Structures are given as structure tokens and as C-alpha cells.
Amino acid sequence: MHESLIGGWPTLNGWLDENRDDAAFLSRLRTAATEWQASDHDEGVLWRGEPARQALAWLAHYRGELGRRERAYLDAVRDVATRVERRRRRLRRQVVATAIAVPLILLVMASVSLARIRRAEHDNNRLLQQIQQAEWHQQIEKANAEQAKREAQTEKVNAQVERANAQDERANAEQAKREAQRERTKAERAKREARIEKAIAERAKRAAEVARAQADEATERARKSEQIKKDISDRAVGPIQSKL
């Protein structure tokens, strides 16, 4: 009669199933708490990962009484789970911060390099204009020298004076050549500086690639750390379940 009453009353049947589940879990909890106490509260024997989440979820819905040892064990499980979650969140924030900072650094470095390159191009253009002006003046000087020669031929009386003037003009032309050479030297120096700036930009790019690789490595290390923790948890739970 009692069995037929239990089978015909779903609510009572559910309560009995729930009590059986609670009893089974309490048995596992007492075993784990005993081992934890025997190990002098070693955190290595605490439940972690999915067993820890299941235990805390069970505790949130359990309305019965718990022994002091079992309560302390679950509190320790909660503390470890909280610290693990905090470390995971802190690592995630660090990875996100690195991923955001690297492009910003690259952008600043690229902007600085671009400004330097533009300034070098402006200086090169100015030097080229000066060289063109020097060459134009040189051509004018040559034309004046030819004119002086023609005047020397037509004015025999002033031939010596004109020849002296022609020599002066040639000296000026040589001076203009030397100045033009100096300007070309400056232009070459500016080109070398531009190449140096380009090399700096390439080093900055390589540094950004290294930073991204380090960020990827940090993410991989975090993933491996989580895997190691899960493996340790699985190895810790395995012996407990086998004893049960």
C-alpha cells in the first residue's frame, strides 16, 4: 500500500529522489572533507572545475544541516574557485589591454615616422630647388663669360681688361660649382637620413609583430594553465570517485 501511495504521488516521489541525491552527494562530500582535513587543509585535494561548480550549486539549493567540517570544505572550495575566476578575469583583461595598446603604439610610431619622412622630403625638395637655381646661375655666368669673350674680340683696346674680367667670371663660375657640389652633398645626406627614418619605421613594425606574438604567447600560456588546472582537478576527483 505504501509503495502504491508513493508511486501515485509524484510530489512525494520527487522528494524521495531528491533526498536520495542529497544523501549520495553528502556521502561524497564527507569523504572529500575527511581527506582534506587529513591532509592538513591542502588545497590540492579540493574540488575544482565542474565538480566545484556542481557542489556550490547544490549548496545554494540545499536546505538541510551541514557539519562544520563539510561546511568548511565547501567554503574552501568556494574560495579557491573565486581566486581562480579572479585570476582568469585579470589575465583576460591583460590580454585585452595588450591587444588594444599594441595598435595604438603602432599608430603613434607610424605617425611620427610619417611626419619625419615628410619633413625629409620637404628638405630634399628645397635642396633640389637650390641646386637648380645654382645651375641656372652657372649657365648665366657662362653666358656672361662668352659675352665677355666677344666683347674682348670687338674691343681690342680693352682686351686685357676684358680678359681679366673673364678670369674673374670663371672664378665665380668655379665657386658656383663648388657651392652646387656642397648642395648636392647636402641632398645626399638628406636621402641617407630618409633611409634611416624608413629603417626606424621598419624596426617599429617588427617590434609590433613581436608584441603581437607575445600577446598570442600569453594567451596560449593562459590556455595551457587552464588545461593543467583541469588535468589536476580531474586527477584529484578521479581517486575520490573511485573510492566512492
KETORLUM-885808 format. One record per residue: x negated, y negated, z of N, C-alpha, C in turn; residue in one letter; residue number from 0. Coordinates in steps of 0.001 Angstrom, whole numbers. Atoms other than C-alpha are relative to their C-alpha. Layout:
residues N
       nx       ny       nz      cax      cay      caz       cx       cy       cz  r    k
        X        Y        Z        X        Y        Z        X        Y        Z  A  NUM
...
***
This chain:
residues 244
       nx       ny       nz      cax      cay      caz       cx       cy       cz  r    k
     -833     1210        0        0        0        0     -860    -1249        0  M    0
      887     1165      -27    -2835    -2385      839     -657     -209    -1347  H    1
      644      136     1313    -4526    -1617    -2472      966     -548    -1031  E    2
     -981      535      949    -1329    -2273    -4405      271    -1462      280  S    3
     -216     1408     -349     -871    -5549    -2496    -1153     -858     -515  L    4
     1158      757      486    -4419    -6638    -3324       29     -110    -1515  I    5
      -38       30     1467    -4017    -5673    -6993     1102     -891     -521  G    6
    -1108      829      469     -738    -7557    -7250     -106    -1439      435  G    7
      160     1388     -484    -2030   -10734    -5604    -1325     -550     -543  W    8
     1239      477      650    -4561   -12441    -7953     -815     -926      882  P    9
      745      952     -834    -5444   -15157    -5463     -812      735     1054  T   10
      713     -776    -1008    -6357   -12679    -2756    -1128      812     -623  L   11
     1035     -764      706    -8251   -10566    -5273    -1186     -888     -333  N   12
     1080      929      300   -10234   -13640    -6321     -804     -340     1234  G   13
      729      295    -1241   -11085   -14437    -2712     -930     1154      384  W   14
      826    -1156     -351   -12342   -10933    -2158    -1235       79     -906  L   15
     1154       -5      926   -14518   -11115    -5290     -998    -1072      388  D   16
      897     1094     -382   -15873   -14446    -4143     -771      344     1267  E   17
      691     -384    -1234   -16677   -13083     -711    -1078     1036     -285  N   18
     1016    -1003      353   -18481   -10119    -2244    -1210     -677     -651  R   19
     1117      730      629   -20542   -12517    -4428     -801     -760     1046  D   20
      708      740    -1047   -21335   -14681    -1406     -836      948      862  D   21
      732     -955     -829   -22359   -11598      574    -1268      475     -711  A   22
     1175     -449      755   -24677   -10414    -2205    -1054    -1099      -40  A   23
      967     1101       62   -26244   -13858    -2535     -639     -235     1364  F   24
      547      203    -1339   -26623   -14214     1238    -1046     1066      334  L   25
      989    -1051     -248   -28437   -10903     1293    -1322     -346     -666  S   26
     1223      410      693   -30916   -12105    -1318     -639    -1198      691  R   27
      511     1194     -660   -31219   -15451      487     -733      371     1289  L   28
      655     -390    -1248   -32033   -13786     3823    -1344      669     -269  R   29
     1271     -662      340   -34682   -11619     2177    -1051    -1030     -404  T   30
      943     1021      446   -36277   -14612      454     -446     -891     1158  A   31
      346      851    -1135   -36125   -16727     3630     -935      721      959  A   32
      887     -782     -880   -37724   -13920     5624    -1420       35     -547  T   33
     1330       -9      622   -40599   -13625     3144     -659    -1378       98  E   34
      543     1375      -77   -41006   -17418     3141     -517     -295     1407  W   35
      423      227    -1390   -41166   -17530     6924    -1244      833      322  Q   36
     1158     -870     -257   -43612   -14599     6979    -1260     -545     -670  A   37
     1159      579      707   -45877   -16455     4500     -408    -1353      562  S   38
      309     1285     -636   -46057   -19449     6859      450    -1170     -892  D   39
     -651     1049      794   -43738   -21507     4631     -822     -364    -1253  H   40
      753      215     1237   -45834   -21074     1484      981     -350    -1129  D   41
     -909      431     1065   -44186   -22984    -1365      -44      929    -1210  E   42
      111     -895     1146   -45382   -20342    -3798     1074     1064      -48  G   43
    -1033    -1042      -33   -42656   -17930    -2675     1405     -592     -120  V   44
    -1318      632      114   -39819   -20462    -3041      585      250    -1390  L   45
     -678     -131     1290   -37244   -20050    -5796     -241    -1271     -816  W   46
      192     1130      904   -37862   -22254    -8787      786      236    -1279  R   47
     -665     -131     1292   -36315   -22921   -12147     1468      346      132  G   48
    -1413     -373       20   -32986   -21249   -12851      466      588     1319  E   49
     -459     -487    -1321   -32845   -19282    -9547      208    -1129      999  P   50
     -164     1131     -912   -33342   -22561    -7670     1271     -776     -324  A   51
    -1225      738      366   -30593   -24291    -9653     1255      785      402  R   52
    -1150     -807     -396   -28207   -21386    -9062      208      -41     1515  Q   53
     -122       28    -1456   -28985   -21396    -5344      572    -1322      483  A   54
     -511     1304     -425   -28360   -25123    -4985     1457     -185     -414  L   55
    -1404       74      427   -25141   -24854    -6993      878      836      938  A   56
     -759     -834     -940   -23997   -22020    -4725      175     -716     1333  W   57
      -65      698    -1282   -24822   -24083    -1626     1013    -1135      -33  L   58
     -934     1129      101   -22758   -27016    -2929     1451      453      145  A   59
    -1375     -482      -85   -19641   -24816    -3047      235      934     1180  H   60
     -156     -955    -1116   -20297   -22564      -49      526     -728     1239  Y   61
     -634      632    -1157   -18111   -23336     2988     -251      784     1296  R   62
      252     -795    -1188   -19396   -20691     5367    -1172     -538      811  G   63
     1109      376     -870   -22051   -20840     8056    -1297      611     -524  E   64
     1315     -466      400   -25744   -20514     7273     -928      -14     1205  L   65
      984      -12    -1070   -28537   -19520     9607    -1021    -1122     -177  G   66
      981     1090       61   -31210   -22068    10458    -1130      331     -981  R   67
     1091     -382      901   -33863   -20091     8575      436     -117    -1465  R   68
     -480       60     1384   -31721   -19770     5418      220    -1451     -429  E   69
     -204     1432      314   -30749   -23472     5600    -1335     -679     -273  R   70
     1325      599      205   -34428   -24464     5941     -595      447    -1328  A   71
      528     -499     1278   -35320   -22222     2998      624     -752    -1180  Y   72
     -668      710     1102   -32711   -23853      727     -412    -1476      -35  L   73
      489     1387      -14   -33814   -27313     1880    -1380      -87     -646  D   74
     1336       -4      615   -37393   -26421      903      103      195    -1505  A   75
     -210     -198     1443   -36156   -25148    -2480      442    -1303     -653  V   76
     -466     1287      536   -34309   -28466    -2995    -1145    -1019      -82  R   77
     1119      960       13   -37419   -30486    -2048     -956      287    -1149  D   78
      911     -350     1102   -39627   -28574    -4494      640     -336    -1343  V   79
     -686      307     1263   -37023   -28887    -7267       40    -1500     -244  A   80
      -22     1460      148   -36754   -32625    -6590    -1362     -526     -427  T   81
     1342      462      386   -40540   -33088    -6768     -337      380    -1438  R   82
      266     -431     1391   -40752   -31072    -9986      741     -898     -984  V   83
     -780      860      896   -37974   -33140   -11544     -596    -1402      -73  E   84
      624     1325        6   -39655   -36378   -10469    -1267      -14     -848  R   85
     1211      -68      827   -42956   -35249   -11983      342       88    -1472  R   86
     -407     -117     1403   -41165   -34265   -15190      461    -1353     -549  R   87
     -471     1310      464   -39448   -37649   -15411    -1144     -981     -132  R   88
     1150      916       82   -42681   -39507   -14623     -854      293    -1238  R   89
      780     -369     1183   -44540   -37571   -17334      720     -419    -1274  L   90
     -760      408     1186   -41713   -38219   -19796      -92    -1504     -213  R   91
      126     1458      137   -41869   -41948   -19027    -1387     -380     -500  R   92
     1351      307      469   -45639   -41938   -19501     -158      277    -1487  Q   93
       95     -332     1432   -45325   -40202   -22870      725    -1046     -842  V   94
     -759     1011      746   -42632   -42663   -23991     -741    -1334      -21  V   95
      745     1262      -61   -44694   -45638   -22778    -1198       22     -944  A   96
     1150     -114      911   -47729   -44358   -24697      456     -107    -1447  T   97
     -503       38     1379   -45669   -43817   -27837      413    -1411     -407  A   98
     -396     1374      313   -44392   -47421   -27589    -1216     -912      -56  I   99
     1154      908      -77   -47726   -49018   -26656     -924      132    -1204  A  100
      956     -205     1109   -49785   -47456   -29463      391     -796    -1242  V  101
     -343      823     1170   -47776   -49006   -32363     -168    -1500      254  P  102
      168     1420     -292   -47809   -52397   -30577    -1465     -404      -79  L  103
     1437      291       75   -51592   -52241   -30180     -461      -19    -1451  I  104
      370      -46     1422   -51948   -51245   -33815      466    -1263     -728  L  105
     -528     1183      662   -49732   -54136   -34885     -832    -1229      326  L  106
      822     1156     -392   -51773   -56664   -32892    -1358       48     -680  V  107
     1319     -126      620   -55074   -55313   -34190       74     -248    -1501  M  108
     -157      229     1436   -53776   -55271   -37762      216    -1483     -299  A  109
     -235     1427      204   -52553   -58874   -37408    -1293     -796      126  S  110
     1276      696     -182   -55929   -60021   -36071     -922      246    -1192  V  111
      865     -320     1140   -57787   -58206   -38855      477     -712    -1262  S  112
     -537      671     1178   -55458   -59641   -41494     -321    -1490       24  L  113
      324     1424     -106   -55996   -63162   -40172    -1473     -252     -320  A  114
     1424      160      291   -59767   -62699   -40301     -292      191    -1479  R  115
      207     -227     1433   -59612   -61305   -43821      468    -1205     -803  I  116
     -501     1178      719   -57502   -64248   -44975     -932    -1194      173  R  117
      930     1093     -221   -59898   -66678   -43356    -1277      188     -819  R  118
     1190     -267      809   -62835   -64962   -45068      272     -261    -1476  A  119
     -343      270     1398   -61019   -65118   -48428       57    -1503     -269  E  120
      -49     1453      172   -60379   -68817   -47905    -1412     -585      -88  H  121
     1382      487       51   -64067   -69405   -47165     -675      378    -1310  D  122
      587     -417     1270   -65043   -67404   -50244      472     -887    -1144  N  123
     -526      873     1068   -62744   -69471   -52454     -637    -1388       58  N  124
      620     1324     -118   -64177   -72667   -51047    -1444       17     -499  R  125
     1381     -109      467   -67730   -71465   -51688      -63      135    -1513  L  126
      -27     -138     1456   -66830   -70453   -55235      256    -1344     -673  L  127
     -252     1331      554   -65433   -73928   -55875    -1250     -871       65  Q  128
     1235      771     -117   -68638   -75451   -54579    -1037      451    -1024  Q  129
      934     -502     1003   -70687   -73191   -56843      380     -503    -1392  I  130
     -450      496     1311   -68559   -74160   -59850     -309    -1482     -168  Q  131
      326     1429       72   -68997   -77827   -59020    -1501     -203     -206  Q  132
     1448      123      170   -72762   -77327   -58708     -401      323    -1436  A  133
      320     -340     1389   -72857   -75603   -62107      444    -1101     -949  E  134
     -472     1094      863   -70807   -78398   -63613     -962    -1182       69  W  135
      992     1079     -143   -73211   -80962   -62174    -1289      363     -705  H  136
     1216     -429      678   -76079   -78906   -63520      116     -204    -1508  Q  137
     -216      214     1428   -74578   -78998   -67007      -55    -1486     -357  Q  138
       60     1450      248   -74148   -82739   -66714    -1452     -471       12  I  139
     1403      393      -83   -77771   -83065   -65668     -769      402    -1266  E  140
      652     -442     1238   -78882   -81033   -68658      365     -912    -1176  K  141
     -423      904     1078   -76828   -83212   -70958     -701    -1349      118  A  142
      715     1271     -191   -78402   -86295   -69422    -1468      117     -443  N  143
     1391     -198      404   -81829   -84767   -69977     -134      -36    -1524  A  144
       41       32     1472   -81045   -84204   -73656      188    -1419     -526  E  145
     -206     1393      409   -79766   -87705   -73957    -1262     -819      218  Q  146
     1249      723     -267   -82946   -88926   -72361    -1054      291    -1063  A  147
      953     -340     1055   -84956   -86989   -74914      302     -762    -1292  K  148
     -357      726     1217   -83004   -88543   -77756     -349    -1487      113  R  149
      354     1407     -195   -83462   -91967   -76262    -1519     -207      -84  E  150
     1469      114       76   -87202   -91258   -75942     -473      -19    -1457  A  151
      384      -37     1403   -87350   -90434   -79618      335    -1318     -718  Q  152
     -413     1238      672   -85478   -93573   -80653     -688    -1238      551  T  153
      650     1161     -631   -87229   -95843   -78226    -1453      374      309  E  154
     1402     -366     -160   -90897   -95179   -78735     -710     -912      986  K  155
      676      942     -877   -91797   -98254   -76798      132      437     1445  V  156
     -247     -407    -1390   -90236   -96885   -73641     -162     1526      162  N  157
      128    -1460        0   -91300   -93293   -74374     -547      511     1337  A  158
      589     -495    -1245   -93464   -92942   -71284      986     -121     1166  Q  159
     -973      188    -1077   -90798   -94385   -69050     1133     1039     -109  V  160
    -1079     -973      186   -88177   -92126   -70585     -460     1416      365  E  161
      502    -1317     -376   -90397   -89072   -70195      -31      164     1527  R  162
      -14      -71    -1466   -90838   -89928   -66530     1420      216      530  A  163
    -1397     -201     -427   -87085   -90221   -66231      471     1427     -264  N  164
     -389    -1382      313   -86684   -86869   -67943     -566      965     1031  A  165
      578     -853    -1025   -89078   -85288   -65467      796      -90     1310  Q  166
     -825      166    -1190   -87037   -86757   -62650     1326      771     -126  D  167
    -1262     -699      211   -83882   -85369   -64175     -189     1516      125  E  168
      260    -1432     -125   -85435   -81915   -64473     -200      399     1473  R  169
      168     -288    -1424   -86487   -82100   -60829     1364       60      702  A  170
    -1346      -37     -587   -82912   -82928   -59930      743     1276     -382  N  171
     -658    -1226      451   -81724   -80007   -62024     -514     1196      797  A  172
      541    -1088     -805   -84082   -77662   -60177      568      -12     1425  E  173
     -584      126    -1326   -82816   -78993   -56894     1442      504        5  Q  174
    -1377     -483       95   -79268   -78358   -58067       54     1514      -97  A  175
       59    -1453       86   -80242   -74801   -58995     -226      628     1376  K  176
      267     -546    -1327   -81679   -74224   -55548     1241     -100      908  R  177
    -1215      142     -793   -78530   -75600   -53964     1049     1036     -409  E  178
     -949    -1002      477   -76442   -73358   -56200     -371     1381      522  A  179
      455    -1286     -521   -78577   -70386   -55129      364      156     1478  Q  180
     -375      -53    -1410   -78010   -71256   -51484     1502      249      169  R  181
    -1451     -208      -75   -74271   -71445   -52106      366     1446     -351  E  182
     -257    -1407      347   -74335   -68036   -53807     -390      924     1158  R  183
      408     -795    -1171   -76235   -66676   -50806     1072      -44     1088  T  184
    -1081      121     -987   -73531   -68026   -48522     1205      851     -408  K  185
    -1129     -790      473   -70899   -66381   -50711     -234     1487      248  A  186
      324    -1406     -262   -72682   -63031   -50457      139      326     1494  E  187
     -120     -221    -1436   -72864   -63421   -46682     1473       99      407  R  188
    -1432      -44     -307   -69136   -64125   -46573      607     1330     -442  A  189
     -502    -1301      457   -68482   -60989   -48628     -379     1107      984  K  190
      424    -1014     -970   -70529   -58919   -46184      858      -69     1274  R  191
     -838      145    -1193   -68545   -60387   -43276     1398      574     -238  E  192
    -1315     -556      321   -65323   -59452   -45079      -37     1521       51  A  193
      113    -1463      -71   -66571   -55874   -45452      -64      474     1459  R  194
       76     -355    -1417   -67403   -55832   -41746     1391      -44      644  I  195
    -1356      109     -535   -63883   -57015   -40890      853     1188     -452  E  196
     -745    -1159      495   -62482   -54255   -43095     -382     1250      770  K  197
      459    -1162     -775   -64635   -51693   -41276      607      -17     1397  A  198
     -604      109    -1339   -63316   -53027   -37934     1460      449      -43  I  199
    -1399     -410      137   -59754   -52585   -39186      113     1512     -144  A  200
      -38    -1457      145   -60533   -49007   -40222     -277      697     1334  E  201
      256     -594    -1317   -62015   -48279   -36779     1236     -108      895  R  202
    -1218      155     -790   -58859   -49694   -35211     1035     1042     -408  A  203
     -944    -1015      465   -56802   -47363   -37388     -365     1361      546  K  204
      432    -1297     -537   -58916   -44386   -36338      286       91     1506  R  205
     -296       -1    -1432   -58546   -45439   -32681     1485      264      255  A  206
    -1435     -256     -151   -54763   -45469   -33148      321     1465     -229  A  207
     -223    -1429      248   -54888   -41971   -34628     -439      831     1194  E  208
      472     -721    -1188   -56933   -40805   -31642     1019     -138     1141  V  209
     -987      223    -1060   -54360   -42398   -29266     1242      854     -224  A  210
    -1158     -864      269   -51534   -40591   -31053     -315     1456      296  R  211
      393    -1387     -278   -53472   -37329   -30869      -15      261     1503  A  212
       14     -162    -1451   -53990   -37903   -27131     1409       88      571  Q  213
    -1389      -64     -451   -50271   -38577   -26678      601     1360     -308  A  214
     -485    -1350      344   -49487   -35341   -28551     -601     1045      930  D  215
      662     -957     -897   -52039   -33526   -26402      627      -46     1395  E  216
     -640      129    -1307   -50434   -34937   -23227     1360      686        9  A  217
    -1299     -672       96   -47029   -33721   -24421     -166     1509       12  T  218
      256    -1449       38   -48462   -30287   -25185     -417      514     1369  E  219
      393     -420    -1345   -50134   -30147   -21773     1209       71      932  R  220
    -1206      -24     -827   -46802   -31035   -20147      835     1223     -300  A  221
     -777    -1191      366   -45086   -28298   -22130     -638     1266      569  R  222
      684    -1181     -529   -47758   -25771   -21143      156       79     1524  K  223
     -169       18    -1455   -47491   -26897   -17499     1371      513      392  S  224
    -1349     -484     -281   -43729   -26300   -17566       81     1505     -221  E  225
      -26    -1431      291   -44284   -22892   -19150     -688      793     1105  Q  226
      735     -666    -1082   -46861   -21987   -16492      867       58     1268  I  227
     -869       22    -1177   -44460   -23079   -13741     1122     1024     -127  K  228
    -1077     -964      223   -41686   -20996   -15306     -523     1422      165  K  229
      578    -1342     -139   -44013   -17985   -15555     -227      337     1473  D  230
      232     -230    -1437   -44998   -18404   -11892     1321      287      715  I  231
    -1310     -218     -621   -41327   -18689   -10942      531     1371     -334  S  232
     -489    -1320      403   -40458   -15588   -12948     -743     1101      753  D  233
      771    -1005     -723   -43293   -13668   -11305      383       37     1491  R  234
     -386       54    -1411   -42147   -14880    -7865     1383      619      209  A  235
    -1366     -519     -137   -38490   -13970    -8462       40     1483     -304  V  236
      -17    -1411      404   -39296   -10611   -10088     -145      939     1182  G  237
      142     -900    -1166   -40631    -8953    -6892     1193      -71      936  P  238
    -1152      146     -928   -37721   -10350    -4877     1190      799     -527  I  239
    -1138     -716      581   -35132    -8982    -7284     -218     1510       16  Q  240
      269    -1436      -10   -36893    -5654    -7461      217      584     1387  S  241
     -232     -472    -1352   -36721    -5374    -3664     1478      135      288  K  242
    -1438      -64     -209   -33022    -6099    -3811      594     1229     -725  L  243
***
